[in-house]
Amino acid sequence: MRTPDYYYVIVGGGMAGLQLALRISEDLFFKGKKIAIVEPEAKKVNDKTWCFWEENSGKWDHLVHKSWKNGKFISSEIEKDLELSPYSYKMLRSIDFYNFAKAKLETSKDIFFIQDEIERIDQVTRTAIGKEKEYTATHFFDSRPPTDYKESEKHNLIYQHFKGWYIQTEKEVFDPESFTMMDYRIKHKDSSSFTYVLPISATEALVEFTFFTPYLTEESTYDNLLNRYLREILKIDSYEVIEEESGMIPMTDYPFHEKSSKKLTKIGTAGGWVKASSGYSFKNTEKKVDQILENIKSGFKPSEGLVSKKYRKYDSIFLNVLTNRNDLGESLFTKFYTKNSIQDIFRFLDEDTKLSEDIKIMLSIYHPEFIKAFFRTL
């Protein structure tokens, strides 16, 4: 067999692929190993907003657009202030991350950006077949999700789908020191749906209407609900939409990680790195990337130990409840945020809690539907 073109080929230059490439470029263990990042898009626009929480300072602080120490959870009946310390909730615009990552990686003699779309990977010949060329490597990191997760009857699937408006107002209406995690005062029928508000200043904010539902919806639905929230809840009559963003994140217990092998590692959404019960992925990706590098340097398969069976089970049960009783969303999240400290919630979502802590949180959101979901997911 001829010498591969590259040591690694990273298929996809989005958040997961670039985080992986950045970590590899920082580690002397990988010096001299040629790495290709194959991505079909130029990544020159702000197409996403990523948010995450962490204690104190972090490695991405120089890119953070805004951070908060205080937040709110609002249901149709209750409002709770969330004092996050020692955590901060941080907002990062994708274009800032793309620009930083590309500028840093382009200084490396080992890393090569290639604009092409990979159609398939032949693991026998270790070849990624693109529309333009073919690329051989010793190992592939693939961020392309399989399509069959949408049709699987064995697994739960909730879509986190949303539309956000970055607005500017004439009057000062926002508190820039506090964000809104969830506001259920405007909902779409009997669904798990809410508004998410990230205030940048007293006159600027990203206002996003979000669904956690087994179905998708029409574009006009988001617009109507955003308009209602601005008019009825925030009492804003005059505003300008500076930017728009929309997206769909699969929240599923589909075993993406089982698609990994000795020659190929699924990463990002394709690797199951999106937290199934919340949709958060940025900080989770950082942890997974660190584990991949540690595995490689220790002689293990890159995908070794990336998935927690315990938390996958928790997520599976929760998703099953929302799949069968989507109308329970507001009630469950109200219990979750009002009966637990935000610090315990963050540690639970970070998968850093002990069994005794898990039980306490699960009891706080108990509903008979969870018993049914437990047996349905056996």
C-alpha positions as a LaTeX table, in Angstrom:
\begin{tabular}{lrrr}
\hline
Residue & $x$ (\AA) & $y$ (\AA) & $z$ (\AA) \\
\hline
Met1 & 0.00 & 0.00 & 0.00 \\
Arg2 & 1.35 & 3.41 & $-0.93$ \\
Thr3 & 2.13 & 6.04 & 1.68 \\
Pro4 & $-1.06$ & 7.94 & 2.61 \\
Asp5 & $-1.40$ & 11.55 & 1.49 \\
Tyr6 & $-2.07$ & 12.62 & 5.07 \\
Tyr7 & $-1.68$ & 11.18 & 8.52 \\
Tyr8 & $-5.18$ & 12.36 & 9.47 \\
Val9 & $-8.05$ & 13.67 & 7.38 \\
Ile10 & $-10.63$ & 15.69 & 9.28 \\
Val11 & $-13.88$ & 15.66 & 7.34 \\
Gly12 & $-15.66$ & 18.91 & 8.17 \\
Gly13 & $-14.25$ & 22.26 & 9.22 \\
Gly14 & $-16.97$ & 23.23 & 11.65 \\
Met15 & $-16.78$ & 23.52 & 15.40 \\
Ala16 & $-15.75$ & 19.91 & 16.13 \\
Gly17 & $-13.26$ & 19.61 & 13.27 \\
Leu18 & $-11.58$ & 22.91 & 14.06 \\
Gln19 & $-11.42$ & 22.25 & 17.80 \\
Leu20 & $-9.76$ & 18.91 & 17.06 \\
Ala21 & $-7.30$ & 20.47 & 14.64 \\
Leu22 & $-6.42$ & 23.24 & 17.10 \\
Arg23 & $-5.65$ & 20.77 & 19.89 \\
Ile24 & $-3.55$ & 18.60 & 17.57 \\
Ser25 & $-1.61$ & 21.66 & 16.40 \\
Glu26 & $-0.81$ & 22.56 & 20.03 \\
Asp27 & 0.57 & 19.13 & 20.95 \\
Leu28 & 4.19 & 18.28 & 20.13 \\
Phe29 & 3.24 & 14.59 & 19.93 \\
Phe30 & 1.65 & 15.28 & 16.53 \\
Lys31 & 4.36 & 17.54 & 15.13 \\
Gly32 & 5.33 & 16.53 & 11.58 \\
Lys33 & 2.08 & 14.65 & 10.91 \\
Lys34 & 0.28 & 16.06 & 7.85 \\
Ile35 & $-3.38$ & 16.78 & 8.50 \\
Ala36 & $-6.05$ & 17.80 & 5.99 \\
Ile37 & $-9.25$ & 19.61 & 6.93 \\
Val38 & $-11.74$ & 18.99 & 4.12 \\
Glu39 & $-14.73$ & 21.33 & 4.22 \\
Pro40 & $-17.12$ & 22.31 & 1.40 \\
Glu41 & $-17.95$ & 25.78 & 2.74 \\
Ala42 & $-15.71$ & 28.82 & 3.18 \\
Lys43 & $-17.05$ & 29.53 & 6.71 \\
Lys44 & $-17.03$ & 33.29 & 6.24 \\
Val45 & $-20.37$ & 34.16 & 7.86 \\
Asn46 & $-21.73$ & 34.06 & 11.39 \\
Asp47 & $-24.01$ & 31.06 & 11.00 \\
Lys48 & $-24.30$ & 30.00 & 14.64 \\
Thr49 & $-24.14$ & 31.22 & 18.22 \\
Trp50 & $-22.65$ & 28.81 & 20.74 \\
Cys51 & $-23.20$ & 29.17 & 24.47 \\
Phe52 & $-21.68$ & 27.25 & 27.35 \\
Trp53 & $-21.00$ & 27.55 & 31.04 \\
Glu54 & $-17.76$ & 27.07 & 32.90 \\
Glu55 & $-16.15$ & 27.97 & 36.19 \\
Asn56 & $-13.97$ & 31.06 & 36.22 \\
Ser57 & $-11.81$ & 31.71 & 33.14 \\
Gly58 & $-11.45$ & 29.40 & 30.15 \\
Lys59 & $-9.45$ & 28.86 & 26.98 \\
Trp60 & $-12.02$ & 30.61 & 24.76 \\
Asp61 & $-12.41$ & 33.79 & 26.82 \\
His62 & $-10.57$ & 35.87 & 24.22 \\
Leu63 & $-13.34$ & 34.98 & 21.74 \\
Val64 & $-16.33$ & 35.32 & 24.06 \\
His65 & $-18.74$ & 37.97 & 22.78 \\
Lys66 & $-20.60$ & 38.34 & 26.07 \\
Ser67 & $-20.83$ & 36.54 & 29.42 \\
Trp68 & $-23.23$ & 36.63 & 32.35 \\
Lys69 & $-23.09$ & 35.78 & 36.05 \\
Asn70 & $-26.86$ & 35.98 & 36.44 \\
Gly71 & $-29.81$ & 34.50 & 34.61 \\
Lys72 & $-33.51$ & 33.84 & 34.83 \\
Phe73 & $-35.87$ & 30.92 & 34.37 \\
Ile74 & $-39.46$ & 31.96 & 33.72 \\
Ser75 & $-42.51$ & 29.71 & 33.46 \\
Ser76 & $-46.11$ & 30.74 & 32.98 \\
Glu77 & $-46.48$ & 30.81 & 36.78 \\
Ile78 & $-43.06$ & 31.43 & 38.34 \\
Glu79 & $-39.84$ & 33.39 & 37.82 \\
Lys80 & $-36.57$ & 32.29 & 39.37 \\
Asp81 & $-33.32$ & 34.25 & 39.46 \\
Leu82 & $-30.24$ & 32.15 & 38.73 \\
Glu83 & $-27.03$ & 33.25 & 40.46 \\
Leu84 & $-24.38$ & 31.32 & 38.56 \\
Ser85 & $-21.18$ & 31.97 & 40.55 \\
Pro86 & $-18.58$ & 30.44 & 40.37 \\
Tyr87 & $-19.88$ & 29.71 & 36.84 \\
Ser88 & $-20.31$ & 32.12 & 33.97 \\
Tyr89 & $-22.61$ & 31.64 & 30.99 \\
Lys90 & $-20.66$ & 32.54 & 27.87 \\
Met91 & $-21.71$ & 33.43 & 24.34 \\
Leu92 & $-19.44$ & 32.87 & 21.35 \\
Arg93 & $-20.21$ & 33.86 & 17.77 \\
Ser94 & $-19.22$ & 31.21 & 15.22 \\
Ile95 & $-17.53$ & 33.67 & 12.85 \\
Asp96 & $-15.12$ & 34.74 & 15.62 \\
Phe97 & $-14.26$ & 31.11 & 16.27 \\
Tyr98 & $-13.85$ & 30.28 & 12.56 \\
Asn99 & $-11.61$ & 33.28 & 11.95 \\
Phe100 & $-9.44$ & 32.58 & 14.98 \\
Ala101 & $-9.09$ & 28.85 & 14.23 \\
Lys102 & $-8.28$ & 29.34 & 10.55 \\
Ala103 & $-5.75$ & 32.12 & 11.25 \\
Lys104 & $-3.96$ & 29.99 & 13.83 \\
Leu105 & $-4.03$ & 26.75 & 11.85 \\
Glu106 & $-2.82$ & 28.41 & 8.66 \\
Thr107 & 0.48 & 29.18 & 10.41 \\
Ser108 & 1.12 & 25.44 & 10.83 \\
Lys109 & 3.21 & 23.65 & 8.22 \\
Asp110 & 1.40 & 20.40 & 9.04 \\
Ile111 & $-2.21$ & 21.45 & 8.48 \\
Phe112 & $-3.86$ & 21.95 & 5.09 \\
Phe113 & $-7.30$ & 23.41 & 4.34 \\
Ile114 & $-9.06$ & 21.85 & 1.36 \\
Gln115 & $-12.41$ & 23.03 & 0.01 \\
Asp116 & $-14.19$ & 19.91 & $-1.17$ \\
Glu117 & $-17.16$ & 17.77 & $-0.20$ \\
Ile118 & $-16.48$ & 14.21 & 0.93 \\
Glu119 & $-19.11$ & 11.83 & $-0.43$ \\
Arg120 & $-17.92$ & 8.61 & 1.20 \\
Ile121 & $-14.99$ & 7.04 & 3.02 \\
Asp122 & $-13.61$ & 3.64 & 1.98 \\
Gln123 & $-12.06$ & 2.25 & 5.16 \\
Val124 & $-10.50$ & $-0.73$ & 3.33 \\
Thr125 & $-8.38$ & 1.45 & 1.07 \\
Arg126 & $-8.31$ & 4.28 & 3.64 \\
Thr127 & $-9.58$ & 6.75 & 1.08 \\
Ala128 & $-11.98$ & 9.65 & 1.41 \\
Ile129 & $-13.69$ & 10.20 & $-1.92$ \\
Gly130 & $-14.57$ & 13.84 & $-2.55$ \\
Lys131 & $-16.36$ & 15.54 & $-5.41$ \\
Glu132 & $-13.06$ & 17.03 & $-6.56$ \\
Lys133 & $-10.35$ & 14.57 & $-5.44$ \\
Glu134 & $-9.56$ & 11.54 & $-3.31$ \\
Tyr135 & $-7.60$ & 11.73 & $-0.04$ \\
Thr136 & $-5.82$ & 8.86 & 1.69 \\
Ala137 & $-4.92$ & 8.81 & 5.39 \\
Thr138 & $-4.08$ & 6.50 & 8.27 \\
His139 & $-7.21$ & 7.65 & 10.13 \\
Phe140 & $-10.29$ & 9.75 & 9.44 \\
Phe141 & $-12.22$ & 12.03 & 11.81 \\
Asp142 & $-15.66$ & 12.35 & 10.26 \\
Ser143 & $-18.24$ & 14.99 & 11.28 \\
Arg144 & $-20.93$ & 13.94 & 8.77 \\
Pro145 & $-23.95$ & 12.52 & 10.62 \\
Pro146 & $-25.53$ & 9.38 & 9.16 \\
Thr147 & $-29.02$ & 9.92 & 7.77 \\
Asp148 & $-30.60$ & 6.78 & 9.19 \\
Tyr149 & $-30.98$ & 8.24 & 12.70 \\
Lys150 & $-34.11$ & 10.05 & 11.50 \\
Glu151 & $-35.79$ & 6.79 & 10.47 \\
Ser152 & $-34.74$ & 4.62 & 13.41 \\
Glu153 & $-37.74$ & 3.26 & 15.31 \\
Lys154 & $-35.54$ & 1.93 & 18.12 \\
His155 & $-34.35$ & 5.33 & 19.30 \\
Asn156 & $-35.85$ & 8.56 & 20.57 \\
Leu157 & $-35.53$ & 11.74 & 18.55 \\
Ile158 & $-36.47$ & 15.25 & 19.56 \\
Tyr159 & $-35.58$ & 18.17 & 17.32 \\
Gln160 & $-34.23$ & 21.30 & 18.94 \\
His161 & $-35.17$ & 23.79 & 16.24 \\
Phe162 & $-35.10$ & 27.54 & 16.54 \\
Lys163 & $-34.99$ & 30.94 & 14.96 \\
Gly164 & $-33.29$ & 33.95 & 16.51 \\
Trp165 & $-33.28$ & 37.65 & 15.82 \\
Tyr166 & $-30.37$ & 39.84 & 16.86 \\
Ile167 & $-32.31$ & 43.05 & 17.46 \\
Gln168 & $-31.54$ & 46.66 & 18.28 \\
Thr169 & $-34.12$ & 48.82 & 20.03 \\
Glu170 & $-34.59$ & 52.56 & 20.29 \\
Lys171 & $-35.28$ & 52.49 & 24.03 \\
Glu172 & $-33.29$ & 50.73 & 26.76 \\
Val173 & $-35.28$ & 47.56 & 27.51 \\
Phe174 & $-32.73$ & 44.86 & 28.37 \\
Asp175 & $-30.69$ & 44.14 & 31.47 \\
Pro176 & $-27.27$ & 43.30 & 30.01 \\
Glu177 & $-26.20$ & 41.63 & 33.27 \\
Ser178 & $-28.80$ & 38.85 & 33.15 \\
Phe179 & $-29.81$ & 36.40 & 30.40 \\
Thr180 & $-33.00$ & 34.36 & 30.15 \\
Met181 & $-32.40$ & 30.61 & 29.97 \\
Met182 & $-36.03$ & 29.74 & 29.26 \\
Asp183 & $-39.22$ & 31.80 & 29.19 \\
Tyr184 & $-42.41$ & 29.77 & 28.76 \\
Arg185 & $-44.90$ & 32.66 & 28.82 \\
Ile186 & $-45.30$ & 32.37 & 25.05 \\
Lys187 & $-45.70$ & 28.78 & 23.81 \\
His188 & $-46.76$ & 27.02 & 20.63 \\
Lys189 & $-49.89$ & 24.98 & 21.41 \\
Asp190 & $-49.19$ & 21.95 & 23.68 \\
Ser191 & $-45.48$ & 21.79 & 22.93 \\
Ser192 & $-42.19$ & 22.11 & 24.75 \\
Ser193 & $-41.29$ & 25.56 & 23.39 \\
Phe194 & $-39.84$ & 28.69 & 24.93 \\
Thr195 & $-37.95$ & 31.94 & 24.31 \\
Tyr196 & $-34.25$ & 32.37 & 25.03 \\
Val197 & $-32.83$ & 35.89 & 25.48 \\
Leu198 & $-29.15$ & 36.90 & 25.42 \\
Pro199 & $-28.88$ & 40.66 & 26.09 \\
Ile200 & $-25.68$ & 42.25 & 24.83 \\
Ser201 & $-26.51$ & 45.78 & 25.99 \\
Ala202 & $-29.54$ & 47.74 & 27.15 \\
Thr203 & $-30.59$ & 48.11 & 23.50 \\
Glu204 & $-29.26$ & 44.92 & 21.86 \\
Ala205 & $-30.11$ & 41.25 & 22.32 \\
Leu206 & $-30.36$ & 37.90 & 20.61 \\
Val207 & $-33.96$ & 36.77 & 21.07 \\
Glu208 & $-34.54$ & 33.19 & 20.01 \\
Phe209 & $-37.68$ & 31.07 & 19.92 \\
Thr210 & $-36.86$ & 27.40 & 20.51 \\
Phe211 & $-38.75$ & 24.12 & 20.22 \\
Phe212 & $-37.93$ & 20.72 & 21.77 \\
Thr213 & $-40.40$ & 18.71 & 19.72 \\
Pro214 & $-40.67$ & 15.47 & 17.68 \\
Tyr215 & $-41.68$ & 17.58 & 14.69 \\
Leu216 & $-40.47$ & 20.65 & 12.78 \\
Thr217 & $-42.52$ & 23.72 & 11.93 \\
Glu218 & $-43.04$ & 26.43 & 9.34 \\
Glu219 & $-40.82$ & 29.52 & 9.07 \\
Ser220 & $-43.81$ & 31.77 & 9.70 \\
Thr221 & $-44.43$ & 30.08 & 13.06 \\
Tyr222 & $-41.10$ & 31.26 & 14.46 \\
Asp223 & $-41.69$ & 34.78 & 13.14 \\
Asn224 & $-45.15$ & 34.99 & 14.69 \\
Leu225 & $-43.95$ & 33.73 & 18.06 \\
Leu226 & $-40.92$ & 36.05 & 18.11 \\
Asn227 & $-43.16$ & 39.00 & 17.24 \\
Arg228 & $-45.58$ & 38.05 & 20.01 \\
Tyr229 & $-42.79$ & 37.75 & 22.56 \\
Leu230 & $-41.31$ & 41.13 & 21.68 \\
Arg231 & $-44.69$ & 42.83 & 21.67 \\
Glu232 & $-46.53$ & 41.11 & 24.54 \\
Ile233 & $-43.73$ & 40.20 & 26.95 \\
Leu234 & $-40.94$ & 42.71 & 26.36 \\
Lys235 & $-43.37$ & 45.47 & 25.32 \\
Ile236 & $-41.15$ & 46.44 & 22.37 \\
Asp237 & $-42.88$ & 48.17 & 19.49 \\
Ser238 & $-39.89$ & 49.56 & 17.61 \\
Tyr239 & $-36.81$ & 47.49 & 16.80 \\
Glu240 & $-34.46$ & 46.59 & 13.95 \\
Val241 & $-33.39$ & 43.04 & 13.13 \\
Ile242 & $-29.61$ & 43.22 & 12.62 \\
Glu243 & $-29.02$ & 39.49 & 12.04 \\
Glu244 & $-31.04$ & 36.29 & 11.87 \\
Glu245 & $-30.03$ & 32.75 & 12.69 \\
Ser246 & $-31.88$ & 29.47 & 12.61 \\
Gly247 & $-31.02$ & 25.85 & 13.03 \\
Met248 & $-31.98$ & 22.32 & 13.92 \\
Ile249 & $-30.09$ & 20.17 & 16.44 \\
Pro250 & $-31.00$ & 16.48 & 16.83 \\
Met251 & $-31.51$ & 15.51 & 20.47 \\
Thr252 & $-31.41$ & 11.73 & 20.24 \\
Asp253 & $-30.16$ & 8.56 & 21.91 \\
Tyr254 & $-29.23$ & 7.12 & 18.52 \\
Pro255 & $-25.81$ & 5.40 & 19.00 \\
Phe256 & $-23.76$ & 7.62 & 16.67 \\
His257 & $-20.57$ & 6.48 & 18.44 \\
Glu258 & $-21.05$ & 2.93 & 17.18 \\
Lys259 & $-20.17$ & 4.15 & 13.68 \\
Ser260 & $-16.57$ & 4.70 & 14.83 \\
Ser261 & $-13.90$ & 2.10 & 14.10 \\
Lys262 & $-10.13$ & 1.62 & 14.24 \\
Lys263 & $-9.72$ & 3.69 & 11.09 \\
Leu264 & $-12.52$ & 6.19 & 11.50 \\
Thr265 & $-13.77$ & 8.28 & 14.43 \\
Lys266 & $-17.10$ & 10.06 & 14.27 \\
Ile267 & $-16.91$ & 13.55 & 15.80 \\
Gly268 & $-19.31$ & 16.37 & 16.65 \\
Thr269 & $-23.00$ & 15.70 & 16.13 \\
Ala270 & $-22.01$ & 12.62 & 14.11 \\
Gly271 & $-20.22$ & 11.24 & 17.18 \\
Gly272 & $-23.08$ & 11.90 & 19.57 \\
Trp273 & $-21.27$ & 14.84 & 21.15 \\
Val274 & $-24.42$ & 16.96 & 21.40 \\
Lys275 & $-25.83$ & 16.48 & 24.90 \\
Ala276 & $-29.02$ & 14.62 & 24.06 \\
Ser277 & $-31.18$ & 16.13 & 26.80 \\
Ser278 & $-30.10$ & 19.76 & 26.35 \\
Gly279 & $-28.62$ & 20.27 & 22.89 \\
Tyr280 & $-25.42$ & 21.88 & 24.22 \\
Ser281 & $-22.22$ & 20.87 & 22.45 \\
Phe282 & $-19.41$ & 23.45 & 22.52 \\
Lys283 & $-17.86$ & 22.63 & 25.91 \\
Asn284 & $-18.70$ & 18.97 & 25.46 \\
Thr285 & $-16.64$ & 19.00 & 22.26 \\
Glu286 & $-13.65$ & 20.42 & 24.12 \\
Lys287 & $-13.79$ & 17.50 & 26.56 \\
Lys288 & $-14.19$ & 14.87 & 23.84 \\
Val289 & $-11.27$ & 16.29 & 21.85 \\
Asp290 & $-9.03$ & 16.16 & 24.92 \\
Gln291 & $-10.04$ & 12.52 & 25.46 \\
Ile292 & $-9.30$ & 11.64 & 21.83 \\
Leu293 & $-5.76$ & 13.02 & 22.08 \\
Glu294 & $-5.17$ & 11.23 & 25.37 \\
Asn295 & $-6.40$ & 7.97 & 23.82 \\
Ile296 & $-4.10$ & 8.30 & 20.82 \\
Lys297 & $-1.05$ & 9.06 & 22.96 \\
Ser298 & $-1.87$ & 6.11 & 25.22 \\
Gly299 & $-2.19$ & 3.69 & 22.30 \\
Phe300 & $-5.97$ & 3.32 & 22.48 \\
Lys301 & $-8.56$ & 3.65 & 19.75 \\
Pro302 & $-9.36$ & 7.40 & 19.44 \\
Ser303 & $-13.05$ & 6.86 & 20.27 \\
Glu304 & $-12.35$ & 4.81 & 23.41 \\
Gly305 & $-14.45$ & 5.88 & 26.41 \\
Leu306 & $-16.07$ & 8.90 & 24.79 \\
Val307 & $-19.60$ & 7.92 & 25.81 \\
Ser308 & $-21.06$ & 7.44 & 29.30 \\
Lys309 & $-23.58$ & 4.60 & 29.40 \\
Lys310 & $-25.13$ & 6.01 & 32.58 \\
Tyr311 & $-25.87$ & 9.44 & 31.17 \\
Arg312 & $-26.97$ & 8.01 & 27.82 \\
Lys313 & $-29.62$ & 6.09 & 29.76 \\
Tyr314 & $-30.73$ & 9.20 & 31.63 \\
Asp315 & $-30.97$ & 11.11 & 28.36 \\
Ser316 & $-32.85$ & 8.28 & 26.69 \\
Ile317 & $-35.52$ & 8.21 & 29.39 \\
Phe318 & $-35.96$ & 11.98 & 29.34 \\
Leu319 & $-36.22$ & 12.08 & 25.54 \\
Asn320 & $-38.76$ & 9.28 & 25.62 \\
Val321 & $-40.92$ & 11.29 & 28.00 \\
Leu322 & $-40.79$ & 14.35 & 25.74 \\
Thr323 & $-41.46$ & 12.22 & 22.68 \\
Asn324 & $-44.63$ & 10.75 & 24.16 \\
Arg325 & $-45.76$ & 13.71 & 26.28 \\
Asn326 & $-44.31$ & 16.83 & 24.71 \\
Asp327 & $-46.85$ & 18.93 & 26.62 \\
Leu328 & $-44.94$ & 18.14 & 29.85 \\
Gly329 & $-41.90$ & 20.19 & 28.80 \\
Glu330 & $-42.72$ & 23.35 & 30.76 \\
Ser331 & $-43.64$ & 21.42 & 33.91 \\
Leu332 & $-40.49$ & 19.27 & 33.84 \\
Phe333 & $-38.09$ & 22.14 & 33.20 \\
Thr334 & $-39.83$ & 24.25 & 35.86 \\
Lys335 & $-39.17$ & 21.53 & 38.43 \\
Phe336 & $-35.62$ & 21.10 & 37.14 \\
Tyr337 & $-34.71$ & 24.78 & 37.53 \\
Thr338 & $-36.69$ & 25.59 & 40.69 \\
Lys339 & $-35.92$ & 22.52 & 42.80 \\
Asn340 & $-32.18$ & 22.36 & 42.12 \\
Ser341 & $-29.35$ & 24.88 & 42.35 \\
Ile342 & $-28.04$ & 26.07 & 39.01 \\
Gln343 & $-24.59$ & 24.83 & 40.04 \\
Asp344 & $-25.94$ & 21.27 & 40.53 \\
Ile345 & $-27.79$ & 21.54 & 37.22 \\
Phe346 & $-24.62$ & 22.53 & 35.38 \\
Arg347 & $-22.63$ & 19.68 & 36.93 \\
Phe348 & $-25.40$ & 17.21 & 36.05 \\
Leu349 & $-25.51$ & 18.39 & 32.44 \\
Asp350 & $-21.70$ & 18.25 & 32.36 \\
Glu351 & $-21.99$ & 14.59 & 33.48 \\
Asp352 & $-19.89$ & 15.29 & 36.57 \\
Thr353 & $-22.33$ & 14.18 & 39.30 \\
Lys354 & $-22.35$ & 11.18 & 41.64 \\
Leu355 & $-25.19$ & 8.64 & 41.65 \\
Ser356 & $-26.65$ & 10.10 & 44.86 \\
Glu357 & $-26.76$ & 13.54 & 43.21 \\
Asp358 & $-28.32$ & 12.06 & 40.08 \\
Ile359 & $-31.09$ & 10.47 & 42.14 \\
Lys360 & $-31.82$ & 13.78 & 43.90 \\
Ile361 & $-32.18$ & 15.59 & 40.59 \\
Met362 & $-34.29$ & 12.85 & 39.02 \\
Leu363 & $-36.63$ & 12.78 & 42.02 \\
Ser364 & $-37.04$ & 16.57 & 41.72 \\
Ile365 & $-38.57$ & 16.23 & 38.25 \\
Tyr366 & $-40.49$ & 13.01 & 38.89 \\
His367 & $-43.63$ & 12.33 & 36.90 \\
Pro368 & $-45.33$ & 8.90 & 36.40 \\
Glu369 & $-44.41$ & 9.17 & 32.72 \\
Phe370 & $-40.77$ & 8.55 & 33.69 \\
Ile371 & $-41.64$ & 5.06 & 34.94 \\
Lys372 & $-43.31$ & 4.26 & 31.63 \\
Ala373 & $-40.35$ & 5.73 & 29.75 \\
Phe374 & $-37.91$ & 3.62 & 31.77 \\
Phe375 & $-39.60$ & 0.40 & 30.69 \\
Arg376 & $-40.08$ & 1.62 & 27.12 \\
Thr377 & $-36.32$ & 2.19 & 26.84 \\
Leu378 & $-35.23$ & $-1.19$ & 28.24 \\
\hline
\end{tabular}
